[in-house]
Amino acid sequence: MLQRHPAVGLGVALASAAAFGTSGAFAKSLLLGGWSPGAIVTLRIGIAAAVLLIPTILSLRGRWSVLRRNAALVFGYGLTGVAGCQLAYFNAVSHLSVGVALLLEYLAPVLIVGWLWARHRQTPRRLTFVGVVLAMLGLLLVLDLAGGARVSMVGVAWGLVAAVCLVLYFLLAARTDDALPPIALAGGGLVVGIVVLGAAGLTGILDVTAGARTVHVGSSAVQWWVPILVVSIVAAAFAYVAGVAAVRMLGAKVSSFVALTEVLFAIVFAWLVLGELPMPMQLLGGVLIVAGLVAVRADETRAVAAERAQQHTSPLVQPTTQGGVGR
């Protein structure tokens, strides 16, 4: 069972967001080299699934009943959080600017708050509302949407599908029992994802056109497989495992807000790898995102502390004759 220590969980969540954030800078070299988004994502998920196959089997230690018990969740995770999210996002990008598509996808944290409110009667508290507003404002500034973004209703629809898939990614990762290791959920989900993406490519739903064999990462010319390995191993295999572990530690709502930092990390890596400097407004947006995360996390910490205090003072908790505490 994973320990839900806030600091460790936050660190793992940030590591996952940073790893996901590397994909843009390295995938851009392939896109400029004529590779289709579908080809990149299919290779990315396929290689990541292969990398995690043996670790997934070893992590289960022969406990196949655990995998069978969570089969529906693993399938749903791979279908929505891996394949569905990727397909929907790249379809959105084909109709919208990358900034608008990302903004629509990262409406997921707001949707999660709304889902928990509607489904589980978890009314968002004041700090959570503040965190939502700050994070969304920060995301608007980071994406720099004032730079002439074009809007298409078809693209908006695909972007909202990507957001729903991202919501399911967080909610399904949080629902699996602790007996299923994070690496097994991630590995199983990637296998499901590559099957779905492969089928989409074979049927022509997904364009899987390969491009140049030599591409440019920054000022360096490298073979096509170099950026592919980075986006597969770092931005997929490691990122998905760390992401599942973070959700187990922090819960779906907080993890989804931390995931917003992926956009900020993507800008930083674009600066370091491609020399694309972030604008002052984007830096301000990053500050607002961090402030939103702090507000949501502080709200969760305060709620947990209040719940524990209430449990300690509950009249149902009575001292026992052995000097312990009984319920």
C-alpha positions in Angstrom: 0.0 0.0 0.0 1.3 3.4 -0.9 1.8 5.9 1.9 -0.2 9.1 1.4 2.4 11.5 2.6 1.6 14.9 1.1 5.2 16.0 0.4 6.1 12.7 -1.3 2.8 12.6 -3.2 3.3 16.2 -4.4 6.9 15.4 -5.5 5.8 12.3 -7.5 3.0 14.3 -9.1 5.4 17.1 -10.1 7.8 14.5 -11.5 5.0 13.0 -13.6 4.0 16.4 -14.9 7.6 17.3 -15.7 8.0 14.0 -17.6 4.8 14.5 -19.6 6.0 18.1 -20.2 9.1 16.9 -22.1 7.0 15.4 -24.9 6.2 18.7 -26.6 9.8 19.9 -27.1 11.0 16.5 -28.5 7.9 15.7 -30.5 8.1 19.0 -32.2 11.3 17.9 -34.0 9.4 15.0 -35.4 6.4 17.1 -36.4 8.7 19.5 -38.2 10.3 16.5 -39.9 6.9 15.5 -41.4 5.8 12.9 -38.9 2.1 12.8 -38.2 0.9 13.2 -34.6 -0.8 9.8 -34.9 2.5 8.1 -35.8 4.3 9.8 -32.9 1.7 8.9 -30.3 1.4 5.3 -31.6 5.1 4.7 -31.4 5.2 6.5 -28.0 2.6 4.3 -26.4 3.8 1.1 -28.1 7.4 1.5 -27.0 6.3 2.5 -23.5 4.0 -0.6 -23.3 7.0 -2.8 -24.3 9.3 -1.2 -21.8 6.8 -1.7 -18.9 5.7 -5.3 -20.0 8.3 -7.2 -17.9 8.2 -4.8 -14.9 4.4 -5.1 -15.0 4.6 -9.0 -14.9 7.2 -8.9 -12.1 5.2 -6.4 -10.0 2.2 -8.7 -10.0 4.3 -11.6 -8.6 1.9 -14.2 -10.0 -1.1 -12.5 -8.4 -3.2 -12.5 -11.6 -6.4 -12.5 -9.6 -5.6 -8.9 -8.7 -5.4 -8.0 -12.4 -8.6 -9.9 -13.2 -10.3 -8.1 -10.3 -9.4 -4.7 -11.7 -9.7 -5.7 -15.4 -12.6 -3.4 -16.1 -10.7 -0.4 -14.6 -7.5 -1.2 -16.4 -9.4 -1.5 -19.7 -11.2 1.8 -19.0 -7.9 3.5 -18.0 -6.2 2.4 -21.2 -9.2 3.2 -23.4 -9.8 6.7 -22.1 -6.8 7.9 -20.2 -4.2 6.6 -22.7 -5.8 6.0 -26.1 -8.9 8.2 -25.9 -7.1 11.2 -24.5 -4.4 11.0 -27.1 -6.8 10.6 -30.1 -9.1 13.3 -28.9 -6.3 15.8 -28.3 -4.7 15.3 -31.6 -8.0 15.6 -33.4 -8.6 18.8 -31.5 -5.2 20.1 -32.6 -6.1 19.4 -36.2 -9.0 21.9 -35.9 -7.6 24.3 -33.2 -4.4 26.0 -32.2 -2.4 23.9 -29.7 -3.0 26.5 -27.0 -6.8 26.3 -27.2 -6.7 22.5 -27.4 -4.6 22.3 -24.3 -6.8 24.7 -22.5 -9.9 22.6 -23.3 -8.1 19.4 -22.2 -7.0 20.9 -18.9 -10.5 21.9 -18.0 -10.3 18.4 -16.4 -9.6 19.7 -12.8 -12.6 21.9 -12.9 -14.7 19.0 -14.2 -13.4 16.8 -11.4 -14.5 19.3 -8.8 -17.9 19.4 -10.5 -18.1 15.6 -10.6 -17.3 15.2 -7.0 -19.8 17.9 -6.1 -22.6 16.4 -8.2 -21.9 12.7 -7.7 -20.5 12.5 -4.1 -22.0 15.7 -2.7 -18.5 17.0 -2.0 -19.3 20.7 -2.1 -16.1 22.6 -3.0 -14.9 24.9 -0.2 -13.9 28.5 -0.6 -10.2 27.8 -1.1 -10.9 25.2 -3.7 -13.0 27.8 -5.6 -10.1 30.2 -5.3 -7.7 27.5 -6.5 -9.9 26.7 -9.6 -10.1 30.4 -10.6 -6.4 31.0 -10.1 -5.3 27.9 -11.9 -7.6 28.6 -14.9 -6.4 32.2 -15.1 -2.8 31.1 -14.9 -3.4 28.5 -17.6 -4.9 31.2 -19.9 -1.8 33.3 -19.5 0.7 30.4 -19.9 -1.0 29.3 -23.1 -0.8 32.9 -24.4 -4.2 32.6 -26.2 -4.2 36.3 -27.2 -1.8 35.4 -30.0 -4.5 34.8 -32.6 -6.1 31.4 -31.7 -8.6 30.1 -34.2 -11.8 28.4 -33.0 -13.7 25.5 -34.5 -16.8 23.9 -33.0 -15.6 20.5 -34.1 -12.2 21.1 -32.5 -13.9 22.4 -29.3 -15.9 19.2 -29.2 -12.8 17.1 -29.5 -11.1 19.2 -26.9 -13.9 18.6 -24.5 -13.7 14.8 -25.2 -10.0 15.0 -24.3 -10.9 16.8 -21.0 -13.5 14.1 -20.2 -10.9 11.4 -20.9 -8.4 13.1 -18.7 -11.0 13.2 -15.9 -11.5 9.5 -16.3 -7.7 9.0 -16.2 -7.5 10.6 -12.7 -10.7 9.0 -11.4 -9.9 5.5 -12.6 -6.4 5.7 -11.3 -7.8 6.7 -7.9 -10.4 3.8 -7.8 -8.1 0.8 -8.3 -7.3 -1.0 -5.1 -3.8 -0.8 -3.5 -3.2 -4.5 -4.2 -2.7 -3.6 -7.9 0.8 -1.9 -8.2 0.8 1.4 -10.0 3.2 0.0 -12.6 0.7 -2.8 -13.4 -2.1 -0.3 -13.9 0.1 1.9 -16.1 1.5 -1.1 -18.0 -1.9 -2.7 -18.5 -3.4 0.6 -19.6 -0.6 1.2 -22.1 -1.2 -2.3 -23.6 -4.9 -1.5 -24.0 -3.9 1.9 -25.4 -1.6 0.6 -28.1 -4.2 -2.0 -29.2 -6.8 0.8 -29.6 -4.3 3.1 -31.4 -3.1 0.3 -33.6 -6.6 -0.5 -34.6 -7.3 3.2 -35.3 -4.2 3.4 -37.5 -5.0 0.2 -39.5 -8.6 1.4 -40.1 -7.5 4.8 -41.3 -9.1 6.7 -38.3 -5.6 7.8 -37.3 -3.0 9.1 -39.6 0.3 7.3 -38.9 2.5 8.8 -41.6 6.2 8.5 -40.9 8.5 11.4 -41.8 12.2 12.1 -42.2 14.8 9.8 -40.7 17.0 12.7 -39.5 15.3 15.5 -37.5 16.6 18.5 -35.6 16.3 18.9 -31.8 17.3 22.4 -31.3 20.5 23.0 -33.3 21.5 19.3 -33.3 20.6 16.8 -36.1 19.7 13.4 -34.7 18.1 10.2 -35.9 14.3 10.0 -35.6 14.4 7.3 -32.9 16.2 9.6 -30.4 13.2 11.9 -29.7 10.9 8.9 -30.0 12.7 7.2 -27.2 12.6 10.3 -25.0 8.8 10.7 -25.5 8.3 7.0 -25.0 10.4 6.2 -22.0 10.4 9.5 -20.1 7.1 11.1 -21.3 5.1 7.9 -21.3 6.5 4.9 -19.4 7.9 6.8 -16.4 5.2 9.6 -16.6 2.3 7.2 -16.4 3.7 5.1 -13.6 4.5 8.2 -11.6 1.1 9.7 -12.4 -0.8 6.6 -11.1 1.3 6.6 -7.9 0.6 10.3 -7.4 -3.1 9.8 -7.7 -3.0 7.0 -5.1 -1.2 9.4 -2.7 -3.0 12.6 -3.3 -6.4 11.7 -4.7 -7.9 12.6 -8.1 -8.7 16.2 -7.4 -5.3 17.4 -6.1 -3.4 15.3 -8.6 -5.4 16.8 -11.5 -4.5 20.3 -10.3 -0.8 19.4 -10.0 -1.0 18.1 -13.5 -1.7 21.6 -14.7 2.0 22.3 -14.2 2.7 20.1 -17.2 2.0 23.1 -19.4 4.5 25.2 -17.4 7.1 22.4 -17.6 6.5 22.1 -21.4 7.3 25.8 -21.7 10.5 25.4 -19.7 11.7 22.4 -21.7 10.9 24.2 -25.0 13.1 27.0 -23.7 15.9 24.7 -22.7 15.8 22.4 -25.7 14.5 24.6 -28.5 15.5 28.1 -27.2 11.8 29.2 -27.2 11.8 31.8 -24.3 8.6 32.1 -22.3 6.9 35.6 -22.3 6.5 37.6 -19.1 2.7 36.9 -19.2 3.5 33.2 -19.3 5.7 33.5 -16.3 3.0 35.3 -14.5 0.6 32.5 -15.5 2.9 30.0 -14.0 2.9 31.9 -10.7 -0.9 31.8 -10.7 -1.0 28.1 -11.4 1.3 27.4 -8.5 -0.9 29.7 -6.3 -3.9 27.7 -7.4 -2.2 24.4 -6.5 -1.2 25.8 -3.1 -4.8 26.9 -2.4 -6.3 23.5 -3.4 -3.7 21.6 -1.4 -4.1 23.8 1.6 -7.9 23.3 1.5 -7.4 19.5 1.3 -4.9 19.5 4.2 -7.3 21.7 6.3 -10.2 19.3 5.6 -8.1 16.2 6.5 -7.0 17.9 9.8 -10.6 18.8 10.6 -11.8 15.3 9.9 -9.1 13.8 12.2 -9.9 16.2 14.9 -13.6 15.3 14.7 -12.7 11.6 14.9 -10.7 12.1 18.0 -13.4 14.1 19.7 -16.3 11.8 18.5 -18.5 10.4 21.3 -18.3 7.0 19.6 -14.6 6.8 20.6 -14.4 5.5 24.1 -11.4 4.5 26.2 -11.1 0.8 26.9 -10.1 -0.9 30.1 -6.8 -2.0 28.5 -5.8 1.7 28.1 -6.3 1.6 24.3 -8.9 3.2 22.1 -12.0 1.4 20.9 -14.6 2.3 18.3 
